[in-house]
Amino acid sequence: MWALGWHQCRYGYNGTADLEMSIQGYKDFNLPLDAQWADIDYMHDYRNFEVNHDKFSNLSNFIDKIHDEGKHFIPIVDSGIAQRKGGNYSAYNSGVGRDVFIKAYKDGPDYTGFAWPNDVVFPDYFREATNQWWGE
């Protein structure tokens, strides 16, 4: 039922305190709330699966608290993986190592698109290896 309920999401949360204020606003005005979303602001360098611990240092405590209140937390995950060639980004590096990204053309290089993190690559979900990689 919660999936059809009241959800709050927006771009521009500057830290865990903003998420807490959002939840508190619903309480203050006696409004129902089932799920609090976090847009890409929570990410470190727009990287899927990495949290900006400077701004969202106590995110796990916040999540535990709203779970205790029967609410859900949903972090947005982008479809594109930030392309960080030569960088220390495990999601990108492991994807390259396992050759799971969509190709620009048959047997060509990975297709590079453009989104929030600038250059991005896209997982090729038509391949079982990609689904295995994503799940891990």
N, CA, C and O atoms as CSV, one atom per row, in Angstrom:
chain,resi,resn,atom,element,x,y,z
A,1,MET,N,N,0.813,-1.196,0.000
A,1,MET,CA,C,0.000,0.000,0.000
A,1,MET,C,C,0.860,1.267,0.000
A,1,MET,O,O,0.478,2.284,-0.578
A,2,TRP,N,N,2.038,1.195,0.660
A,2,TRP,CA,C,2.861,2.400,0.758
A,2,TRP,C,C,3.270,2.923,-0.615
A,2,TRP,O,O,3.468,4.127,-0.772
A,3,ALA,N,N,3.399,2.059,-1.603
A,3,ALA,CA,C,3.822,2.483,-2.940
A,3,ALA,C,C,2.804,3.410,-3.594
A,3,ALA,O,O,3.154,4.192,-4.478
A,4,LEU,N,N,1.560,3.327,-3.168
A,4,LEU,CA,C,0.510,4.190,-3.706
A,4,LEU,C,C,0.230,5.379,-2.787
A,4,LEU,O,O,-0.671,6.173,-3.054
A,5,GLY,N,N,0.989,5.499,-1.724
A,5,GLY,CA,C,0.720,6.510,-0.716
A,5,GLY,C,C,1.374,7.859,-0.991
A,5,GLY,O,O,1.616,8.230,-2.140
A,6,TRP,N,N,1.649,8.575,0.076
A,6,TRP,CA,C,2.191,9.928,0.015
A,6,TRP,C,C,3.720,9.867,-0.017
A,6,TRP,O,O,4.352,9.295,0.872
A,7,HIS,N,N,4.292,10.462,-1.048
A,7,HIS,CA,C,5.744,10.462,-1.233
A,7,HIS,C,C,6.237,11.896,-1.333
A,7,HIS,O,O,5.546,12.775,-1.847
A,8,GLN,N,N,7.447,12.113,-0.830
A,8,GLN,CA,C,8.079,13.423,-0.937
A,8,GLN,C,C,9.423,13.255,-1.637
A,8,GLN,O,O,10.250,12.438,-1.232
A,9,CYS,N,N,9.629,14.038,-2.687
A,9,CYS,CA,C,10.903,14.004,-3.399
A,9,CYS,C,C,11.132,15.351,-4.059
A,9,CYS,O,O,10.190,15.990,-4.528
A,10,ARG,N,N,12.371,15.776,-4.094
A,10,ARG,CA,C,12.747,16.971,-4.839
A,10,ARG,C,C,14.255,16.982,-4.990
A,10,ARG,O,O,14.976,16.330,-4.235
A,11,TYR,N,N,14.712,17.718,-5.957
A,11,TYR,CA,C,16.138,17.956,-6.126
A,11,TYR,C,C,16.509,19.145,-5.247
A,11,TYR,O,O,15.736,20.097,-5.140
A,12,GLY,N,N,17.672,19.103,-4.620
A,12,GLY,CA,C,18.152,20.256,-3.878
A,12,GLY,C,C,18.292,20.064,-2.381
A,12,GLY,O,O,18.516,21.038,-1.663
A,13,TYR,N,N,18.169,18.841,-1.887
A,13,TYR,CA,C,18.460,18.625,-0.472
A,13,TYR,C,C,19.960,18.792,-0.266
A,13,TYR,O,O,20.764,18.185,-0.975
A,14,ASN,N,N,20.331,19.614,0.705
A,14,ASN,CA,C,21.753,19.910,0.922
A,14,ASN,C,C,22.381,19.092,2.028
A,14,ASN,O,O,23.539,19.318,2.381
A,15,GLY,N,N,21.657,18.164,2.573
A,15,GLY,CA,C,22.200,17.313,3.620
A,15,GLY,C,C,21.089,16.580,4.333
A,15,GLY,O,O,19.907,16.779,4.051
A,16,THR,N,N,21.485,15.732,5.258
A,16,THR,CA,C,20.516,14.940,6.007
A,16,THR,C,C,19.558,15.839,6.785
A,16,THR,O,O,18.385,15.501,6.948
A,17,ALA,N,N,20.045,16.977,7.263
A,17,ALA,CA,C,19.179,17.906,8.011
A,17,ALA,C,C,17.991,18.358,7.156
A,17,ALA,O,O,16.889,18.527,7.677
A,18,ASP,N,N,18.200,18.554,5.858
A,18,ASP,CA,C,17.097,18.930,4.965
A,18,ASP,C,C,16.057,17.818,4.862
A,18,ASP,O,O,14.855,18.086,4.836
A,19,LEU,N,N,16.519,16.579,4.804
A,19,LEU,CA,C,15.589,15.449,4.761
A,19,LEU,C,C,14.790,15.375,6.060
A,19,LEU,O,O,13.587,15.113,6.044
A,20,GLU,N,N,15.470,15.608,7.182
A,20,GLU,CA,C,14.796,15.598,8.481
A,20,GLU,C,C,13.753,16.712,8.557
A,20,GLU,O,O,12.661,16.500,9.084
A,21,MET,N,N,14.083,17.902,8.033
A,21,MET,CA,C,13.131,19.015,8.036
A,21,MET,C,C,11.921,18.704,7.155
A,21,MET,O,O,10.797,19.093,7.474
A,22,SER,N,N,12.154,18.011,6.064
A,22,SER,CA,C,11.054,17.618,5.186
A,22,SER,C,C,10.065,16.733,5.939
A,22,SER,O,O,8.860,16.980,5.920
A,23,ILE,N,N,10.578,15.712,6.594
A,23,ILE,CA,C,9.737,14.798,7.373
A,23,ILE,C,C,9.010,15.564,8.491
A,23,ILE,O,O,7.819,15.362,8.731
A,24,GLN,N,N,9.756,16.444,9.163
A,24,GLN,CA,C,9.168,17.193,10.272
A,24,GLN,C,C,8.030,18.098,9.786
A,24,GLN,O,O,7.036,18.273,10.491
A,25,GLY,N,N,8.168,18.665,8.600
A,25,GLY,CA,C,7.114,19.504,8.044
A,25,GLY,C,C,5.811,18.741,7.872
A,25,GLY,O,O,4.735,19.275,8.139
A,26,TYR,N,N,5.905,17.510,7.435
A,26,TYR,CA,C,4.701,16.688,7.307
A,26,TYR,C,C,4.069,16.450,8.680
A,26,TYR,O,O,2.848,16.489,8.832
A,27,LYS,N,N,4.925,16.202,9.675
A,27,LYS,CA,C,4.412,15.987,11.037
A,27,LYS,C,C,3.763,17.258,11.568
A,27,LYS,O,O,2.675,17.216,12.143
A,28,ASP,N,N,4.442,18.399,11.371
A,28,ASP,CA,C,3.936,19.674,11.898
A,28,ASP,C,C,2.556,20.020,11.350
A,28,ASP,O,O,1.733,20.598,12.060
A,29,PHE,N,N,2.301,19.676,10.111
A,29,PHE,CA,C,1.018,20.004,9.482
A,29,PHE,C,C,0.057,18.817,9.446
A,29,PHE,O,O,-0.976,18.845,8.776
A,30,ASN,N,N,0.438,17.756,10.202
A,30,ASN,CA,C,-0.403,16.571,10.332
A,30,ASN,C,C,-0.788,15.995,8.967
A,30,ASN,O,O,-1.941,15.643,8.717
A,31,LEU,N,N,0.216,15.912,8.098
A,31,LEU,CA,C,0.022,15.346,6.766
A,31,LEU,C,C,0.592,13.938,6.723
A,31,LEU,O,O,1.608,13.667,7.362
A,32,PRO,N,N,-0.035,13.049,5.991
A,32,PRO,CA,C,0.504,11.690,5.876
A,32,PRO,C,C,1.769,11.694,5.026
A,32,PRO,O,O,1.922,12.514,4.122
A,33,LEU,N,N,2.660,10.778,5.326
A,33,LEU,CA,C,3.870,10.599,4.525
A,33,LEU,C,C,4.298,9.147,4.638
A,33,LEU,O,O,4.490,8.629,5.738
A,34,ASP,N,N,4.444,8.498,3.499
A,34,ASP,CA,C,4.842,7.092,3.482
A,34,ASP,C,C,6.284,6.890,3.058
A,34,ASP,O,O,6.932,5.935,3.488
A,35,ALA,N,N,6.796,7.791,2.210
A,35,ALA,CA,C,8.151,7.593,1.686
A,35,ALA,C,C,8.839,8.931,1.450
A,35,ALA,O,O,8.246,9.870,0.919
A,36,GLN,N,N,10.094,8.995,1.854
A,36,GLN,CA,C,10.951,10.149,1.587
A,36,GLN,C,C,11.994,9.708,0.567
A,36,GLN,O,O,12.736,8.752,0.794
A,37,TRP,N,N,12.039,10.407,-0.541
A,37,TRP,CA,C,13.021,10.132,-1.585
A,37,TRP,C,C,14.203,11.078,-1.443
A,37,TRP,O,O,14.068,12.172,-0.895
A,38,ALA,N,N,15.348,10.661,-1.931
A,38,ALA,CA,C,16.516,11.540,-2.038
A,38,ALA,C,C,16.950,11.519,-3.495
A,38,ALA,O,O,17.222,10.461,-4.063
A,39,ASP,N,N,17.008,12.696,-4.087
A,39,ASP,CA,C,17.486,12.802,-5.465
A,39,ASP,C,C,19.011,12.689,-5.459
A,39,ASP,O,O,19.607,12.363,-4.432
A,40,ILE,N,N,19.622,12.950,-6.568
A,40,ILE,CA,C,21.055,12.712,-6.747
A,40,ILE,C,C,21.950,13.562,-5.856
A,40,ILE,O,O,23.166,13.370,-5.855
A,41,ASP,N,N,21.380,14.500,-5.094
A,41,ASP,CA,C,22.186,15.331,-4.190
A,41,ASP,C,C,22.951,14.486,-3.170
A,41,ASP,O,O,24.034,14.878,-2.734
A,42,TYR,N,N,22.404,13.333,-2.787
A,42,TYR,CA,C,23.039,12.512,-1.762
A,42,TYR,C,C,24.301,11.810,-2.273
A,42,TYR,O,O,25.102,11.316,-1.479
A,43,MET,N,N,24.474,11.768,-3.582
A,43,MET,CA,C,25.588,11.018,-4.164
A,43,MET,C,C,26.917,11.763,-4.035
A,43,MET,O,O,26.961,12.992,-4.001
A,44,HIS,N,N,27.971,11.002,-3.965
A,44,HIS,CA,C,29.320,11.550,-4.039
A,44,HIS,C,C,29.706,11.656,-5.513
A,44,HIS,O,O,29.801,10.642,-6.205
A,45,ASP,N,N,29.927,12.862,-5.987
A,45,ASP,CA,C,30.385,13.103,-7.364
A,45,ASP,C,C,29.443,12.463,-8.394
A,45,ASP,O,O,29.891,11.993,-9.440
A,46,TYR,N,N,28.137,12.447,-8.093
A,46,TYR,CA,C,27.098,11.868,-8.967
A,46,TYR,C,C,27.351,10.396,-9.291
A,46,TYR,O,O,27.005,9.923,-10.373
A,47,ARG,N,N,27.946,9.691,-8.364
A,47,ARG,CA,C,28.246,8.271,-8.560
A,47,ARG,C,C,27.166,7.421,-7.898
A,47,ARG,O,O,26.911,7.541,-6.700
A,48,ASN,N,N,26.535,6.559,-8.697
A,48,ASN,CA,C,25.601,5.597,-8.127
A,48,ASN,C,C,26.314,4.782,-7.053
A,48,ASN,O,O,27.494,4.456,-7.184
A,49,PHE,N,N,25.587,4.460,-6.001
A,49,PHE,CA,C,26.051,3.582,-4.916
A,49,PHE,C,C,27.089,4.226,-3.993
A,49,PHE,O,O,27.667,3.539,-3.151
A,50,GLU,N,N,27.336,5.535,-4.137
A,50,GLU,CA,C,28.275,6.224,-3.248
A,50,GLU,C,C,27.580,7.438,-2.637
A,50,GLU,O,O,26.944,8.220,-3.343
A,51,VAL,N,N,27.708,7.589,-1.320
A,51,VAL,CA,C,27.075,8.678,-0.585
A,51,VAL,C,C,28.085,9.783,-0.311
A,51,VAL,O,O,29.240,9.509,0.014
A,52,ASN,N,N,27.646,11.041,-0.445
A,52,ASN,CA,C,28.460,12.191,-0.069
A,52,ASN,C,C,28.423,12.283,1.457
A,52,ASN,O,O,27.474,12.818,2.031
A,53,HIS,N,N,29.457,11.760,2.102
A,53,HIS,CA,C,29.467,11.694,3.566
A,53,HIS,C,C,29.730,13.043,4.218
A,53,HIS,O,O,29.504,13.192,5.419
A,54,ASP,N,N,30.199,14.026,3.464
A,54,ASP,CA,C,30.362,15.366,4.032
A,54,ASP,C,C,29.000,15.990,4.311
A,54,ASP,O,O,28.797,16.573,5.376
A,55,LYS,N,N,28.072,15.877,3.379
A,55,LYS,CA,C,26.746,16.487,3.518
A,55,LYS,C,C,25.716,15.545,4.128
A,55,LYS,O,O,24.773,15.992,4.782
A,56,PHE,N,N,25.889,14.265,3.918
A,56,PHE,CA,C,24.906,13.278,4.382
A,56,PHE,C,C,25.581,12.295,5.345
A,56,PHE,O,O,25.440,11.079,5.212
A,57,SER,N,N,26.310,12.843,6.310
A,57,SER,CA,C,27.133,12.022,7.199
A,57,SER,C,C,26.320,11.069,8.068
A,57,SER,O,O,26.783,9.967,8.361
A,58,ASN,N,N,25.136,11.460,8.481
A,58,ASN,CA,C,24.336,10.583,9.348
A,58,ASN,C,C,23.110,10.040,8.625
A,58,ASN,O,O,22.054,9.857,9.230
A,59,LEU,N,N,23.255,9.784,7.328
A,59,LEU,CA,C,22.133,9.298,6.530
A,59,LEU,C,C,21.608,7.964,7.041
A,59,LEU,O,O,20.395,7.756,7.081
A,60,SER,N,N,22.496,7.061,7.430
A,60,SER,CA,C,22.029,5.737,7.887
A,60,SER,C,C,21.193,5.855,9.166
A,60,SER,O,O,20.220,5.119,9.329
A,61,ASN,N,N,21.552,6.764,10.069
A,61,ASN,CA,C,20.747,6.977,11.281
A,61,ASN,C,C,19.374,7.538,10.923
A,61,ASN,O,O,18.362,7.133,11.496
A,62,PHE,N,N,19.343,8.467,9.975
A,62,PHE,CA,C,18.074,9.032,9.507
A,62,PHE,C,C,17.178,7.936,8.934
A,62,PHE,O,O,15.986,7.878,9.238
A,63,ILE,N,N,17.752,7.075,8.111
A,63,ILE,CA,C,16.984,5.993,7.490
A,63,ILE,C,C,16.434,5.047,8.562
A,63,ILE,O,O,15.270,4.651,8.510
A,64,ASP,N,N,17.280,4.689,9.534
A,64,ASP,CA,C,16.814,3.823,10.625
A,64,ASP,C,C,15.643,4.467,11.360
A,64,ASP,O,O,14.669,3.794,11.698
A,65,LYS,N,N,15.740,5.779,11.607
A,65,LYS,CA,C,14.688,6.492,12.345
A,65,LYS,C,C,13.359,6.474,11.588
A,65,LYS,O,O,12.313,6.198,12.176
A,66,ILE,N,N,13.397,6.770,10.279
A,66,ILE,CA,C,12.117,6.803,9.555
A,66,ILE,C,C,11.573,5.391,9.339
A,66,ILE,O,O,10.359,5.200,9.259
A,67,HIS,N,N,12.457,4.411,9.244
A,67,HIS,CA,C,11.974,3.026,9.183
A,67,HIS,C,C,11.235,2.671,10.478
A,67,HIS,O,O,10.198,2.008,10.451
A,68,ASP,N,N,11.784,3.123,11.613
A,68,ASP,CA,C,11.126,2.873,12.902
A,68,ASP,C,C,9.744,3.521,12.958
A,68,ASP,O,O,8.861,3.060,13.681
A,69,GLU,N,N,9.565,4.599,12.184
A,69,GLU,CA,C,8.278,5.296,12.131
A,69,GLU,C,C,7.344,4.705,11.067
A,69,GLU,O,O,6.242,5.211,10.853
A,70,GLY,N,N,7.791,3.633,10.404
A,70,GLY,CA,C,6.965,2.983,9.388
A,70,GLY,C,C,7.041,3.645,8.023
A,70,GLY,O,O,6.215,3.371,7.152
A,71,LYS,N,N,8.029,4.517,7.829
A,71,LYS,CA,C,8.199,5.190,6.550
A,71,LYS,C,C,9.313,4.510,5.754
A,71,LYS,O,O,10.123,3.761,6.302
A,72,HIS,N,N,9.334,4.786,4.461
A,72,HIS,CA,C,10.341,4.212,3.574
A,72,HIS,C,C,11.279,5.304,3.074
A,72,HIS,O,O,10.909,6.475,2.991
A,73,PHE,N,N,12.495,4.896,2.745
A,73,PHE,CA,C,13.480,5.804,2.158
A,73,PHE,C,C,13.868,5.263,0.793
A,73,PHE,O,O,14.169,4.078,0.649
A,74,ILE,N,N,13.861,6.132,-0.202
A,74,ILE,CA,C,14.171,5.705,-1.564
A,74,ILE,C,C,15.247,6.621,-2.140
A,74,ILE,O,O,14.970,7.782,-2.437
A,75,PRO,N,N,16.467,6.119,-2.301
A,75,PRO,CA,C,17.503,6.909,-2.968
A,75,PRO,C,C,17.393,6.704,-4.482
A,75,PRO,O,O,17.321,5.571,-4.958
A,76,ILE,N,N,17.381,7.786,-5.216
A,76,ILE,CA,C,17.331,7.680,-6.675
A,76,ILE,C,C,18.659,7.123,-7.176
A,76,ILE,O,O,19.727,7.526,-6.715
A,77,VAL,N,N,18.582,6.206,-8.112
A,77,VAL,CA,C,19.762,5.635,-8.764
A,77,VAL,C,C,19.623,5.950,-10.243
A,77,VAL,O,O,18.610,5.621,-10.861
A,78,ASP,N,N,20.637,6.588,-10.811
A,78,ASP,CA,C,20.591,6.953,-12.225
A,78,ASP,C,C,20.806,5.746,-13.120
A,78,ASP,O,O,21.462,4.776,-12.741
A,79,SER,N,N,20.236,5.827,-14.318
A,79,SER,CA,C,20.426,4.739,-15.284
A,79,SER,C,C,21.832,4.747,-15.858
A,79,SER,O,O,22.353,3.699,-16.242
A,80,GLY,N,N,22.447,5.911,-15.919
A,80,GLY,CA,C,23.819,6.014,-16.417
A,80,GLY,C,C,24.817,5.926,-15.281
A,80,GLY,O,O,24.587,6.450,-14.192
A,81,ILE,N,N,25.913,5.265,-15.544
A,81,ILE,CA,C,27.012,5.150,-14.578
A,81,ILE,C,C,28.057,6.207,-14.943
A,81,ILE,O,O,28.506,6.274,-16.087
A,82,ALA,N,N,28.437,7.028,-13.968
A,82,ALA,CA,C,29.432,8.076,-14.217
A,82,ALA,C,C,30.700,7.458,-14.807
A,82,ALA,O,O,31.267,6.515,-14.257
A,83,GLN,N,N,31.123,8.009,-15.927
A,83,GLN,CA,C,32.318,7.495,-16.593
A,83,GLN,C,C,33.527,8.208,-15.993
A,83,GLN,O,O,33.771,9.383,-16.265
A,84,ARG,N,N,34.274,7.480,-15.179
A,84,ARG,CA,C,35.433,8.043,-14.489
A,84,ARG,C,C,36.673,7.245,-14.884
A,84,ARG,O,O,37.202,6.457,-14.101
A,85,LYS,N,N,37.114,7.467,-16.100
A,85,LYS,CA,C,38.276,6.729,-16.606
A,85,LYS,C,C,39.499,7.039,-15.748
A,85,LYS,O,O,39.813,8.198,-15.480
A,86,GLY,N,N,40.178,5.980,-15.324
A,86,GLY,CA,C,41.375,6.133,-14.512
A,86,GLY,C,C,41.101,6.556,-13.086
A,86,GLY,O,O,42.034,6.831,-12.332
A,87,GLY,N,N,39.827,6.612,-12.702
A,87,GLY,CA,C,39.469,7.044,-11.359
A,87,GLY,C,C,39.220,5.887,-10.422
A,87,GLY,O,O,39.306,4.720,-10.803
A,88,ASN,N,N,38.913,6.231,-9.204
A,88,ASN,CA,C,38.676,5.240,-8.163
A,88,ASN,C,C,37.173,5.104,-7.936
A,88,ASN,O,O,36.666,5.462,-6.873
A,89,TYR,N,N,36.470,4.592,-8.928
A,89,TYR,CA,C,35.022,4.411,-8.850
A,89,TYR,C,C,34.719,2.959,-9.179
A,89,TYR,O,O,34.751,2.553,-10.341
A,90,SER,N,N,34.425,2.184,-8.148
A,90,SER,CA,C,34.315,0.734,-8.318
A,90,SER,C,C,33.182,0.320,-9.246
A,90,SER,O,O,33.340,-0.644,-9.996
A,91,ALA,N,N,32.036,1.015,-9.224
A,91,ALA,CA,C,30.932,0.616,-10.104
A,91,ALA,C,C,31.344,0.747,-11.568
A,91,ALA,O,O,31.067,-0.140,-12.375
A,92,TYR,N,N,31.999,1.845,-11.905
A,92,TYR,CA,C,32.461,2.031,-13.287
A,92,TYR,C,C,33.579,1.049,-13.611
A,92,TYR,O,O,33.526,0.367,-14.635
A,93,ASN,N,N,34.579,0.972,-12.760
A,93,ASN,CA,C,35.736,0.118,-13.038
A,93,ASN,C,C,35.355,-1.353,-13.168
A,93,ASN,O,O,35.849,-2.050,-14.054
A,94,SER,N,N,34.475,-1.826,-12.281
A,94,SER,CA,C,34.086,-3.232,-12.375
A,94,SER,C,C,33.234,-3.479,-13.618
A,94,SER,O,O,33.314,-4.547,-14.225
A,95,GLY,N,N,32.412,-2.487,-13.998
A,95,GLY,CA,C,31.614,-2.619,-15.221
A,95,GLY,C,C,32.487,-2.700,-16.464
A,95,GLY,O,O,32.223,-3.497,-17.364
A,96,VAL,N,N,33.521,-1.878,-16.511
A,96,VAL,CA,C,34.460,-1.941,-17.637
A,96,VAL,C,C,35.160,-3.295,-17.648
A,96,VAL,O,O,35.292,-3.933,-18.693
A,97,GLY,N,N,35.602,-3.720,-16.475
A,97,GLY,CA,C,36.303,-4.994,-16.377
A,97,GLY,C,C,35.454,-6.178,-16.807
A,97,GLY,O,O,35.981,-7.165,-17.322
A,98,ARG,N,N,34.166,-6.093,-16.607
A,98,ARG,CA,C,33.273,-7.195,-16.981
A,98,ARG,C,C,32.545,-6.932,-18.297
A,98,ARG,O,O,31.701,-7.725,-18.716
A,99,ASP,N,N,32.876,-5.815,-18.945
A,99,ASP,CA,C,32.360,-5.483,-20.280
A,99,ASP,C,C,30.833,-5.526,-20.315
A,99,ASP,O,O,30.240,-6.267,-21.099
A,100,VAL,N,N,30.200,-4.716,-19.450
A,100,VAL,CA,C,28.744,-4.769,-19.320
A,100,VAL,C,C,28.016,-3.544,-19.889
A,100,VAL,O,O,26.791,-3.465,-19.794
A,101,PHE,N,N,28.735,-2.605,-20.469
A,101,PHE,CA,C,28.094,-1.384,-20.935
A,101,PHE,C,C,27.733,-1.461,-22.416
A,101,PHE,O,O,28.371,-2.172,-23.192
A,102,ILE,N,N,26.690,-0.711,-22.789
A,102,ILE,CA,C,26.239,-0.652,-24.180
A,102,ILE,C,C,27.380,-0.139,-25.058
A,102,ILE,O,O,28.099,0.786,-24.681
A,103,LYS,N,N,27.532,-0.740,-26.206
A,103,LYS,CA,C,28.598,-0.366,-27.136
A,103,LYS,C,C,28.108,0.699,-28.127
A,103,LYS,O,O,26.928,0.751,-28.475
A,104,ALA,N,N,29.033,1.532,-28.563
A,104,ALA,CA,C,28.719,2.566,-29.555
A,104,ALA,C,C,28.345,1.920,-30.889
A,104,ALA,O,O,27.508,2.440,-31.627
A,105,TYR,N,N,28.963,0.803,-31.186
A,105,TYR,CA,C,28.662,0.011,-32.381
A,105,TYR,C,C,29.230,-1.377,-32.138
A,105,TYR,O,O,30.003,-1.572,-31.201
A,106,LYS,N,N,28.861,-2.334,-32.960
A,106,LYS,CA,C,29.273,-3.730,-32.759
A,106,LYS,C,C,30.780,-3.821,-32.580
A,106,LYS,O,O,31.556,-3.341,-33.406
A,107,ASP,N,N,31.173,-4.452,-31.477
A,107,ASP,CA,C,32.581,-4.646,-31.115
A,107,ASP,C,C,33.338,-3.317,-30.944
A,107,ASP,O,O,34.568,-3.295,-30.986
A,108,GLY,N,N,32.616,-2.232,-30.755
A,108,GLY,CA,C,33.238,-0.921,-30.587
A,108,GLY,C,C,33.436,-0.562,-29.117
A,108,GLY,O,O,33.267,-1.401,-28.232
A,109,PRO,N,N,33.794,0.685,-28.872
A,109,PRO,CA,C,33.975,1.146,-27.489
A,109,PRO,C,C,32.624,1.318,-26.803
A,109,PRO,O,O,31.577,1.283,-27.450
A,110,ASP,N,N,32.661,1.503,-25.500
A,110,ASP,CA,C,31.429,1.770,-24.762
A,110,ASP,C,C,30.811,3.070,-25.268
A,110,ASP,O,O,31.514,4.051,-25.511
A,111,TYR,N,N,29.484,3.065,-25.423
A,111,TYR,CA,C,28.777,4.271,-25.829
A,111,TYR,C,C,28.824,5.264,-24.668
A,111,TYR,O,O,28.511,4.906,-23.532
A,112,THR,N,N,29.208,6.492,-24.944
A,112,THR,CA,C,29.258,7.536,-23.929
A,112,THR,C,C,28.124,8.522,-24.155
A,112,THR,O,O,28.001,9.109,-25.231
A,113,GLY,N,N,27.298,8.700,-23.134
A,113,GLY,CA,C,26.217,9.678,-23.167
A,113,GLY,C,C,26.560,10.841,-22.254
A,113,GLY,O,O,27.680,10.934,-21.753
A,114,PHE,N,N,25.595,11.728,-22.038
A,114,PHE,CA,C,25.805,12.893,-21.181
A,114,PHE,C,C,24.626,13.046,-20.236
A,114,PHE,O,O,23.471,13.011,-20.660
A,115,ALA,N,N,24.923,13.215,-18.953
A,115,ALA,CA,C,23.889,13.416,-17.928
A,115,ALA,C,C,24.513,14.201,-16.780
A,115,ALA,O,O,25.547,14.844,-16.958
A,116,TRP,N,N,23.893,14.151,-15.607
A,116,TRP,CA,C,24.383,14.906,-14.453
A,116,TRP,C,C,25.868,14.732,-14.191
A,116,TRP,O,O,26.555,15.724,-13.948
A,117,PRO,N,N,26.386,13.526,-14.229
A,117,PRO,CA,C,27.807,13.377,-13.905
A,117,PRO,C,C,28.723,13.731,-15.069
A,117,PRO,O,O,29.920,13.447,-15.019
A,118,ASN,N,N,28.185,14.340,-16.108
A,118,ASN,CA,C,28.867,14.615,-17.377
A,118,ASN,C,C,28.851,13.345,-18.205
A,118,ASN,O,O,27.775,12.911,-18.616
A,119,ASP,N,N,29.993,12.731,-18.469
A,119,ASP,CA,C,30.020,11.533,-19.305
A,119,ASP,C,C,29.506,10.330,-18.516
A,119,ASP,O,O,29.890,10.105,-17.369
A,120,VAL,N,N,28.623,9.560,-19.167
A,120,VAL,CA,C,28.063,8.363,-18.547
A,120,VAL,C,C,28.059,7.205,-19.538
A,120,VAL,O,O,28.044,7.400,-20.753
A,121,VAL,N,N,28.073,6.015,-18.993
A,121,VAL,CA,C,27.892,4.797,-19.781
A,121,VAL,C,C,26.648,4.104,-19.238
A,121,VAL,O,O,26.249,4.319,-18.093
A,122,PHE,N,N,26.044,3.267,-20.080
A,122,PHE,CA,C,24.776,2.645,-19.721
A,122,PHE,C,C,24.905,1.134,-19.698
A,122,PHE,O,O,25.404,0.541,-20.655
A,123,PRO,N,N,24.461,0.500,-18.613
A,123,PRO,CA,C,24.482,-0.958,-18.557
A,123,PRO,C,C,23.599,-1.564,-19.650
A,123,PRO,O,O,22.514,-1.061,-19.941
A,124,ASP,N,N,24.081,-2.644,-20.241
A,124,ASP,CA,C,23.350,-3.361,-21.283
A,124,ASP,C,C,22.581,-4.506,-20.628
A,124,ASP,O,O,23.090,-5.619,-20.499
A,125,TYR,N,N,21.351,-4.214,-20.221
A,125,TYR,CA,C,20.560,-5.184,-19.465
A,125,TYR,C,C,20.041,-6.343,-20.306
A,125,TYR,O,O,19.394,-7.244,-19.773
A,126,PHE,N,N,20.306,-6.339,-21.594
A,126,PHE,CA,C,19.936,-7.483,-22.424
A,126,PHE,C,C,20.933,-8.626,-22.262
A,126,PHE,O,O,20.722,-9.721,-22.783
A,127,ARG,N,N,22.011,-8.366,-21.543
A,127,ARG,CA,C,23.036,-9.392,-21.316
A,127,ARG,C,C,22.931,-9.908,-19.885
A,127,ARG,O,O,22.837,-9.120,-18.943
A,128,GLU,N,N,22.948,-11.208,-19.724
A,128,GLU,CA,C,22.869,-11.810,-18.391
A,128,GLU,C,C,24.034,-11.369,-17.512
A,128,GLU,O,O,23.865,-11.182,-16.307
A,129,ALA,N,N,25.214,-11.202,-18.104
A,129,ALA,CA,C,26.384,-10.759,-17.333
A,129,ALA,C,C,26.152,-9.398,-16.699
A,129,ALA,O,O,26.632,-9.133,-15.597
A,130,THR,N,N,25.420,-8.537,-17.389
A,130,THR,CA,C,25.123,-7.210,-16.864
A,130,THR,C,C,24.190,-7.309,-15.661
A,130,THR,O,O,24.400,-6.635,-14.652
A,131,ASN,N,N,23.175,-8.135,-15.765
A,131,ASN,CA,C,22.243,-8.315,-14.651
A,131,ASN,C,C,22.952,-8.877,-13.433
A,131,ASN,O,O,22.668,-8.475,-12.305
A,132,GLN,N,N,23.859,-9.791,-13.653
A,132,GLN,CA,C,24.667,-10.356,-12.554
A,132,GLN,C,C,25.509,-9.257,-11.913
A,132,GLN,O,O,25.552,-9.131,-10.689
A,133,TRP,N,N,26.177,-8.468,-12.747
A,133,TRP,CA,C,27.022,-7.367,-12.257
A,133,TRP,C,C,26.198,-6.361,-11.464
A,133,TRP,O,O,26.596,-5.960,-10.371
A,134,TRP,N,N,25.053,-5.950,-12.003
A,134,TRP,CA,C,24.198,-4.958,-11.342
A,134,TRP,C,C,23.734,-5.474,-9.978
A,134,TRP,O,O,23.724,-4.732,-8.996
A,135,GLY,N,N,23.361,-6.719,-9.930
A,135,GLY,CA,C,22.888,-7.310,-8.669
A,135,GLY,C,C,23.970,-7.363,-7.607
A,135,GLY,O,O,23.680,-7.242,-6.417
A,136,GLU,N,N,25.208,-7.541,-8.026
A,136,GLU,CA,C,26.316,-7.588,-7.070
A,136,GLU,C,C,26.639,-6.210,-6.561
A,136,GLU,O,O,27.547,-6.050,-5.745
